[in-house]
Amino acid sequence: MTDLKSERTRNLETVRKFFDLMHRKDIEAWGNLWAEDGRILVFHPPAGFGSSIDGKAAILAAFRGLFGNFESFAPS
């Protein structure tokens, strides 16, 4: 496998793991996928909400609250 193919395969596996862990609501394992300086951009944020969530700790705090509001992330 070329380096590009290897990188693509690794990235696809990470994306699959990201959504699988989110689906299972495994916030701790999901959080381990984020870099310490990770950032989520929030396009069209509601009033009073920032345009980004900066840093792994802030991302995990935000998503712990979000994950807690849903029984499941499974499609209906």
N, C-alpha and C positions, 0 to 999 in steps of 0.2 A: 504494500500500500504506500502511495506517495505521502509525503508530509501533509499535503492539502487534504487528501482523502482521510487520513488519520485524524486530522483536526476536525474535519466535518463530522466524522463518525462520533468523535468524543463530544462535540457540541450538541449533536442530535440526541445522544444519550442523556446529556445534562438536561436538555429541554424536556425530554420524556420523564425524567426523574422529578423535575420541578413540578410538572403538572400532576404526576402520580402522587407525590407527597402532599400537594395542595388538595387534591381530591380526597385523600385519606385524612386530611386535617392534621398531619404530623408536623406541627409548627417547628419543633426543635430540629428535626432532620431537614426540613425545608429551609430553615434559617441557616443551616451549615453550608448551603449552596451559595450564600451571599458573601461577597468580600467585605472586609471591615469598612471600606470607604464606598460601598455600593450606594446607588442612587436610583430612586424611582421618580420619573417625571410625571406630574399630574397635569394633564391637559384639560383646560376649562375647569379649574377647581371651583367648588362652591364658595360663596362668601365666607371669609374667615379661615379658609383652608389654604395652606401654602401650595406653591407650584411644584414642589418636590419634597420627597422624604429622603433625608440624607443620613447615610451611615447605617450599618447593619443593626445596631441597637435600636435606632428609631424605626427602621423597617419592621423589625420583629415586634416592637411594642404596638405599632399601628395594626399589624396583621393579627396579632393575638386578639385584639379587640374585634377586628373584622371577622376572623374565623369563629369567634365565640357567638356571633350573631346568626350563624347559619347551622342548621342541623347537619346539612350535607352539601357538598359541592357536586354531587352526582346530578346528571341531567334528569329532568322529570319524565 
